[in-house]
Amino acid sequence: MTLGDAIIAGTALMYELTLITRNVDDFRWIPQLNLLNPFDIDTG
């Protein structure tokens, strides 16, 4: 995880926000972080 990723994750955690990113692998190890990959959504 880069410093930028850590700042983004920390901000999302602090404000209880969902982190929307295609790069979920770098953040998956943080259990309290809500992640959303918009490319995984079925628009069906």
CHARMM internal coordinates of N, CA and C (Angstrom, degrees):
IC EDIT
DIST 1 N 1 CA 1.4465
DIST 1 CA 1 C 1.5231
ANGL 1 N 1 CA 1 C 107.88
DIST 1 C 2 N 1.3088
ANGL 1 CA 1 C 2 N 115.52
DIHE 1 N 1 CA 1 C 2 N 134.02
DIST 2 N 2 CA 1.4607
ANGL 1 C 2 N 2 CA 121.00
DIHE 1 CA 1 C 2 N 2 CA 178.02
DIST 2 CA 2 C 1.5242
ANGL 2 N 2 CA 2 C 110.06
DIHE 1 C 2 N 2 CA 2 C -85.79
DIST 2 C 3 N 1.3067
ANGL 2 CA 2 C 3 N 115.71
DIHE 2 N 2 CA 2 C 3 N 168.81
DIST 3 N 3 CA 1.4627
ANGL 2 C 3 N 3 CA 120.16
DIHE 2 CA 2 C 3 N 3 CA 178.03
DIST 3 CA 3 C 1.5290
ANGL 3 N 3 CA 3 C 110.29
DIHE 2 C 3 N 3 CA 3 C -60.19
DIST 3 C 4 N 1.3194
ANGL 3 CA 3 C 4 N 117.16
DIHE 3 N 3 CA 3 C 4 N -41.52
DIST 4 N 4 CA 1.4654
ANGL 3 C 4 N 4 CA 120.74
DIHE 3 CA 3 C 4 N 4 CA 178.64
DIST 4 CA 4 C 1.5141
ANGL 4 N 4 CA 4 C 112.68
DIHE 3 C 4 N 4 CA 4 C -60.81
DIST 4 C 5 N 1.3271
ANGL 4 CA 4 C 5 N 116.05
DIHE 4 N 4 CA 4 C 5 N -43.01
DIST 5 N 5 CA 1.4688
ANGL 4 C 5 N 5 CA 120.50
DIHE 4 CA 4 C 5 N 5 CA 177.40
DIST 5 CA 5 C 1.5249
ANGL 5 N 5 CA 5 C 110.94
DIHE 4 C 5 N 5 CA 5 C -62.91
DIST 5 C 6 N 1.3338
ANGL 5 CA 5 C 6 N 116.50
DIHE 5 N 5 CA 5 C 6 N -40.02
DIST 6 N 6 CA 1.4592
ANGL 5 C 6 N 6 CA 120.79
DIHE 5 CA 5 C 6 N 6 CA 179.47
DIST 6 CA 6 C 1.5301
ANGL 6 N 6 CA 6 C 111.31
DIHE 5 C 6 N 6 CA 6 C -64.57
DIST 6 C 7 N 1.3145
ANGL 6 CA 6 C 7 N 117.03
DIHE 6 N 6 CA 6 C 7 N -39.78
DIST 7 N 7 CA 1.4691
ANGL 6 C 7 N 7 CA 121.03
DIHE 6 CA 6 C 7 N 7 CA 178.25
DIST 7 CA 7 C 1.5253
ANGL 7 N 7 CA 7 C 110.43
DIHE 6 C 7 N 7 CA 7 C -65.99
DIST 7 C 8 N 1.3215
ANGL 7 CA 7 C 8 N 116.65
DIHE 7 N 7 CA 7 C 8 N -42.56
DIST 8 N 8 CA 1.4671
ANGL 7 C 8 N 8 CA 120.93
DIHE 7 CA 7 C 8 N 8 CA 179.04
DIST 8 CA 8 C 1.5257
ANGL 8 N 8 CA 8 C 110.47
DIHE 7 C 8 N 8 CA 8 C -63.78
DIST 8 C 9 N 1.3321
ANGL 8 CA 8 C 9 N 116.79
DIHE 8 N 8 CA 8 C 9 N -45.94
DIST 9 N 9 CA 1.4734
ANGL 8 C 9 N 9 CA 120.79
DIHE 8 CA 8 C 9 N 9 CA 179.93
DIST 9 CA 9 C 1.5230
ANGL 9 N 9 CA 9 C 110.57
DIHE 8 C 9 N 9 CA 9 C -64.46
DIST 9 C 10 N 1.3136
ANGL 9 CA 9 C 10 N 116.93
DIHE 9 N 9 CA 9 C 10 N -43.06
DIST 10 N 10 CA 1.4560
ANGL 9 C 10 N 10 CA 120.71
DIHE 9 CA 9 C 10 N 10 CA 179.14
DIST 10 CA 10 C 1.5124
ANGL 10 N 10 CA 10 C 112.78
DIHE 9 C 10 N 10 CA 10 C -62.34
DIST 10 C 11 N 1.3187
ANGL 10 CA 10 C 11 N 116.20
DIHE 10 N 10 CA 10 C 11 N -39.53
DIST 11 N 11 CA 1.4680
ANGL 10 C 11 N 11 CA 120.57
DIHE 10 CA 10 C 11 N 11 CA 178.23
DIST 11 CA 11 C 1.5263
ANGL 11 N 11 CA 11 C 110.70
DIHE 10 C 11 N 11 CA 11 C -65.92
DIST 11 C 12 N 1.3279
ANGL 11 CA 11 C 12 N 116.54
DIHE 11 N 11 CA 11 C 12 N -43.51
DIST 12 N 12 CA 1.4714
ANGL 11 C 12 N 12 CA 120.21
DIHE 11 CA 11 C 12 N 12 CA 178.33
DIST 12 CA 12 C 1.5218
ANGL 12 N 12 CA 12 C 111.00
DIHE 11 C 12 N 12 CA 12 C -62.18
DIST 12 C 13 N 1.3332
ANGL 12 CA 12 C 13 N 116.89
DIHE 12 N 12 CA 12 C 13 N -40.39
DIST 13 N 13 CA 1.4580
ANGL 12 C 13 N 13 CA 120.55
DIHE 12 CA 12 C 13 N 13 CA 178.56
DIST 13 CA 13 C 1.5227
ANGL 13 N 13 CA 13 C 111.09
DIHE 12 C 13 N 13 CA 13 C -67.05
DIST 13 C 14 N 1.3113
ANGL 13 CA 13 C 14 N 116.73
DIHE 13 N 13 CA 13 C 14 N -43.41
DIST 14 N 14 CA 1.4687
ANGL 13 C 14 N 14 CA 121.93
DIHE 13 CA 13 C 14 N 14 CA -176.67
DIST 14 CA 14 C 1.5333
ANGL 14 N 14 CA 14 C 111.71
DIHE 13 C 14 N 14 CA 14 C -60.92
DIST 14 C 15 N 1.3342
ANGL 14 CA 14 C 15 N 115.92
DIHE 14 N 14 CA 14 C 15 N -40.33
DIST 15 N 15 CA 1.4602
ANGL 14 C 15 N 15 CA 120.35
DIHE 14 CA 14 C 15 N 15 CA -176.70
DIST 15 CA 15 C 1.5265
ANGL 15 N 15 CA 15 C 113.05
DIHE 14 C 15 N 15 CA 15 C -101.40
DIST 15 C 16 N 1.3439
ANGL 15 CA 15 C 16 N 115.98
DIHE 15 N 15 CA 15 C 16 N 10.00
DIST 16 N 16 CA 1.4662
ANGL 15 C 16 N 16 CA 122.61
DIHE 15 CA 15 C 16 N 16 CA 179.08
DIST 16 CA 16 C 1.5236
ANGL 16 N 16 CA 16 C 111.88
DIHE 15 C 16 N 16 CA 16 C 53.16
DIST 16 C 17 N 1.3441
ANGL 16 CA 16 C 17 N 115.27
DIHE 16 N 16 CA 16 C 17 N 48.17
DIST 17 N 17 CA 1.4580
ANGL 16 C 17 N 17 CA 122.57
DIHE 16 CA 16 C 17 N 17 CA -179.97
DIST 17 CA 17 C 1.5236
ANGL 17 N 17 CA 17 C 110.44
DIHE 16 C 17 N 17 CA 17 C -102.43
DIST 17 C 18 N 1.3126
ANGL 17 CA 17 C 18 N 115.70
DIHE 17 N 17 CA 17 C 18 N 159.10
DIST 18 N 18 CA 1.4530
ANGL 17 C 18 N 18 CA 121.44
DIHE 17 CA 17 C 18 N 18 CA 172.19
DIST 18 CA 18 C 1.5179
ANGL 18 N 18 CA 18 C 108.15
DIHE 17 C 18 N 18 CA 18 C -87.60
DIST 18 C 19 N 1.3120
ANGL 18 CA 18 C 19 N 116.41
DIHE 18 N 18 CA 18 C 19 N 129.56
DIST 19 N 19 CA 1.4574
ANGL 18 C 19 N 19 CA 121.48
DIHE 18 CA 18 C 19 N 19 CA 178.00
DIST 19 CA 19 C 1.5187
ANGL 19 N 19 CA 19 C 108.48
DIHE 18 C 19 N 19 CA 19 C -87.44
DIST 19 C 20 N 1.3165
ANGL 19 CA 19 C 20 N 116.38
DIHE 19 N 19 CA 19 C 20 N 117.49
DIST 20 N 20 CA 1.4567
ANGL 19 C 20 N 20 CA 122.13
DIHE 19 CA 19 C 20 N 20 CA -179.43
DIST 20 CA 20 C 1.5224
ANGL 20 N 20 CA 20 C 107.70
DIHE 19 C 20 N 20 CA 20 C -100.47
DIST 20 C 21 N 1.3290
ANGL 20 CA 20 C 21 N 115.54
DIHE 20 N 20 CA 20 C 21 N 114.55
DIST 21 N 21 CA 1.4547
ANGL 20 C 21 N 21 CA 121.35
DIHE 20 CA 20 C 21 N 21 CA -177.16
DIST 21 CA 21 C 1.5096
ANGL 21 N 21 CA 21 C 110.28
DIHE 20 C 21 N 21 CA 21 C -155.97
DIST 21 C 22 N 1.3075
ANGL 21 CA 21 C 22 N 115.96
DIHE 21 N 21 CA 21 C 22 N 152.13
DIST 22 N 22 CA 1.4586
ANGL 21 C 22 N 22 CA 120.06
DIHE 21 CA 21 C 22 N 22 CA 173.04
DIST 22 CA 22 C 1.5269
ANGL 22 N 22 CA 22 C 110.04
DIHE 21 C 22 N 22 CA 22 C -84.35
DIST 22 C 23 N 1.3184
ANGL 22 CA 22 C 23 N 116.79
DIHE 22 N 22 CA 22 C 23 N -17.57
DIST 23 N 23 CA 1.4570
ANGL 22 C 23 N 23 CA 123.53
DIHE 22 CA 22 C 23 N 23 CA -176.06
DIST 23 CA 23 C 1.5250
ANGL 23 N 23 CA 23 C 110.71
DIHE 22 C 23 N 23 CA 23 C -96.04
DIST 23 C 24 N 1.3135
ANGL 23 CA 23 C 24 N 117.00
DIHE 23 N 23 CA 23 C 24 N 61.58
DIST 24 N 24 CA 1.4649
ANGL 23 C 24 N 24 CA 120.87
DIHE 23 CA 23 C 24 N 24 CA -175.67
DIST 24 CA 24 C 1.5284
ANGL 24 N 24 CA 24 C 112.97
DIHE 23 C 24 N 24 CA 24 C -72.59
DIST 24 C 25 N 1.3150
ANGL 24 CA 24 C 25 N 118.37
DIHE 24 N 24 CA 24 C 25 N -21.21
DIST 25 N 25 CA 1.4671
ANGL 24 C 25 N 25 CA 121.10
DIHE 24 CA 24 C 25 N 25 CA -177.35
DIST 25 CA 25 C 1.5284
ANGL 25 N 25 CA 25 C 112.17
DIHE 24 C 25 N 25 CA 25 C -62.28
DIST 25 C 26 N 1.3143
ANGL 25 CA 25 C 26 N 118.24
DIHE 25 N 25 CA 25 C 26 N -32.81
DIST 26 N 26 CA 1.4682
ANGL 25 C 26 N 26 CA 121.22
DIHE 25 CA 25 C 26 N 26 CA 179.71
DIST 26 CA 26 C 1.5197
ANGL 26 N 26 CA 26 C 112.65
DIHE 25 C 26 N 26 CA 26 C -73.69
DIST 26 C 27 N 1.3212
ANGL 26 CA 26 C 27 N 117.87
DIHE 26 N 26 CA 26 C 27 N -17.15
DIST 27 N 27 CA 1.4627
ANGL 26 C 27 N 27 CA 121.58
DIHE 26 CA 26 C 27 N 27 CA -174.44
DIST 27 CA 27 C 1.5257
ANGL 27 N 27 CA 27 C 113.54
DIHE 26 C 27 N 27 CA 27 C -114.47
DIST 27 C 28 N 1.3175
ANGL 27 CA 27 C 28 N 117.59
DIHE 27 N 27 CA 27 C 28 N -11.08
DIST 28 N 28 CA 1.4663
ANGL 27 C 28 N 28 CA 122.55
DIHE 27 CA 27 C 28 N 28 CA -173.60
DIST 28 CA 28 C 1.5221
ANGL 28 N 28 CA 28 C 113.63
DIHE 27 C 28 N 28 CA 28 C -58.27
DIST 28 C 29 N 1.3093
ANGL 28 CA 28 C 29 N 117.87
DIHE 28 N 28 CA 28 C 29 N -26.45
DIST 29 N 29 CA 1.4710
ANGL 28 C 29 N 29 CA 121.85
DIHE 28 CA 28 C 29 N 29 CA -175.97
DIST 29 CA 29 C 1.5240
ANGL 29 N 29 CA 29 C 113.03
DIHE 28 C 29 N 29 CA 29 C -77.88
DIST 29 C 30 N 1.3286
ANGL 29 CA 29 C 30 N 118.21
DIHE 29 N 29 CA 29 C 30 N -4.73
DIST 30 N 30 CA 1.4621
ANGL 29 C 30 N 30 CA 122.12
DIHE 29 CA 29 C 30 N 30 CA 179.05
DIST 30 CA 30 C 1.5276
ANGL 30 N 30 CA 30 C 107.54
DIHE 29 C 30 N 30 CA 30 C -96.56
DIST 30 C 31 N 1.3320
ANGL 30 CA 30 C 31 N 118.38
DIHE 30 N 30 CA 30 C 31 N 101.53
DIST 31 N 31 CA 1.4713
ANGL 30 C 31 N 31 CA 120.30
DIHE 30 CA 30 C 31 N 31 CA -170.76
DIST 31 CA 31 C 1.5226
ANGL 31 N 31 CA 31 C 114.66
DIHE 30 C 31 N 31 CA 31 C -65.18
DIST 31 C 32 N 1.3108
ANGL 31 CA 31 C 32 N 119.65
DIHE 31 N 31 CA 31 C 32 N -30.41
DIST 32 N 32 CA 1.4686
ANGL 31 C 32 N 32 CA 121.37
DIHE 31 CA 31 C 32 N 32 CA -177.41
DIST 32 CA 32 C 1.5310
ANGL 32 N 32 CA 32 C 112.76
DIHE 31 C 32 N 32 CA 32 C -81.92
DIST 32 C 33 N 1.3158
ANGL 32 CA 32 C 33 N 117.66
DIHE 32 N 32 CA 32 C 33 N -9.38
DIST 33 N 33 CA 1.4622
ANGL 32 C 33 N 33 CA 121.99
DIHE 32 CA 32 C 33 N 33 CA -175.28
DIST 33 CA 33 C 1.5196
ANGL 33 N 33 CA 33 C 110.59
DIHE 32 C 33 N 33 CA 33 C -85.29
DIST 33 C 34 N 1.3213
ANGL 33 CA 33 C 34 N 116.51
DIHE 33 N 33 CA 33 C 34 N 124.56
DIST 34 N 34 CA 1.4617
ANGL 33 C 34 N 34 CA 121.98
DIHE 33 CA 33 C 34 N 34 CA 175.96
DIST 34 CA 34 C 1.5218
ANGL 34 N 34 CA 34 C 108.50
DIHE 33 C 34 N 34 CA 34 C -84.42
DIST 34 C 35 N 1.3302
ANGL 34 CA 34 C 35 N 116.38
DIHE 34 N 34 CA 34 C 35 N 121.26
DIST 35 N 35 CA 1.4606
ANGL 34 C 35 N 35 CA 122.17
DIHE 34 CA 34 C 35 N 35 CA -177.63
DIST 35 CA 35 C 1.5125
ANGL 35 N 35 CA 35 C 110.97
DIHE 34 C 35 N 35 CA 35 C -113.37
DIST 35 C 36 N 1.3195
ANGL 35 CA 35 C 36 N 115.18
DIHE 35 N 35 CA 35 C 36 N 145.89
DIST 36 N 36 CA 1.4578
ANGL 35 C 36 N 36 CA 121.36
DIHE 35 CA 35 C 36 N 36 CA 174.24
DIST 36 CA 36 C 1.5165
ANGL 36 N 36 CA 36 C 108.32
DIHE 35 C 36 N 36 CA 36 C -140.47
DIST 36 C 37 N 1.3159
ANGL 36 CA 36 C 37 N 115.51
DIHE 36 N 36 CA 36 C 37 N 121.41
DIST 37 N 37 CA 1.4588
ANGL 36 C 37 N 37 CA 121.29
DIHE 36 CA 36 C 37 N 37 CA 173.66
DIST 37 CA 37 C 1.5214
ANGL 37 N 37 CA 37 C 107.16
DIHE 36 C 37 N 37 CA 37 C -99.06
DIST 37 C 38 N 1.3297
ANGL 37 CA 37 C 38 N 118.60
DIHE 37 N 37 CA 37 C 38 N 108.96
DIST 38 N 38 CA 1.4676
ANGL 37 C 38 N 38 CA 120.32
DIHE 37 CA 37 C 38 N 38 CA -176.32
DIST 38 CA 38 C 1.5284
ANGL 38 N 38 CA 38 C 113.17
DIHE 37 C 38 N 38 CA 38 C -64.92
DIST 38 C 39 N 1.3275
ANGL 38 CA 38 C 39 N 117.48
DIHE 38 N 38 CA 38 C 39 N -16.88
DIST 39 N 39 CA 1.4502
ANGL 38 C 39 N 39 CA 120.57
DIHE 38 CA 38 C 39 N 39 CA 179.24
DIST 39 CA 39 C 1.5272
ANGL 39 N 39 CA 39 C 111.83
DIHE 38 C 39 N 39 CA 39 C -82.57
DIST 39 C 40 N 1.3353
ANGL 39 CA 39 C 40 N 117.97
DIHE 39 N 39 CA 39 C 40 N -10.49
DIST 40 N 40 CA 1.4561
ANGL 39 C 40 N 40 CA 121.58
DIHE 39 CA 39 C 40 N 40 CA 177.89
DIST 40 CA 40 C 1.5233
ANGL 40 N 40 CA 40 C 112.52
DIHE 39 C 40 N 40 CA 40 C -93.35
DIST 40 C 41 N 1.3170
ANGL 40 CA 40 C 41 N 118.23
DIHE 40 N 40 CA 40 C 41 N -3.68
DIST 41 N 41 CA 1.4601
ANGL 40 C 41 N 41 CA 121.97
DIHE 40 CA 40 C 41 N 41 CA -177.39
DIST 41 CA 41 C 1.5296
ANGL 41 N 41 CA 41 C 109.74
DIHE 40 C 41 N 41 CA 41 C -78.69
DIST 41 C 42 N 1.3290
ANGL 41 CA 41 C 42 N 116.05
DIHE 41 N 41 CA 41 C 42 N 128.91
DIST 42 N 42 CA 1.4518
ANGL 41 C 42 N 42 CA 122.02
DIHE 41 CA 41 C 42 N 42 CA 177.50
DIST 42 CA 42 C 1.5228
ANGL 42 N 42 CA 42 C 108.91
DIHE 41 C 42 N 42 CA 42 C -84.56
DIST 42 C 43 N 1.3195
ANGL 42 CA 42 C 43 N 116.86
DIHE 42 N 42 CA 42 C 43 N 113.97
DIST 43 N 43 CA 1.4670
ANGL 42 C 43 N 43 CA 120.82
DIHE 42 CA 42 C 43 N 43 CA -178.57
DIST 43 CA 43 C 1.5145
ANGL 43 N 43 CA 43 C 111.71
DIHE 42 C 43 N 43 CA 43 C -90.08
DIST 43 C 44 N 1.3028
ANGL 43 CA 43 C 44 N 117.36
DIHE 43 N 43 CA 43 C 44 N 0.89
DIST 44 N 44 CA 1.3565
ANGL 43 C 44 N 44 CA 130.99
DIHE 43 CA 43 C 44 N 44 CA 176.87
DIST 44 CA 44 C 1.3738
ANGL 44 N 44 CA 44 C 137.37
DIHE 43 C 44 N 44 CA 44 C 4.70
END
COOR INIT
IC SEED 1 N 1 CA 1 C
IC BUILD
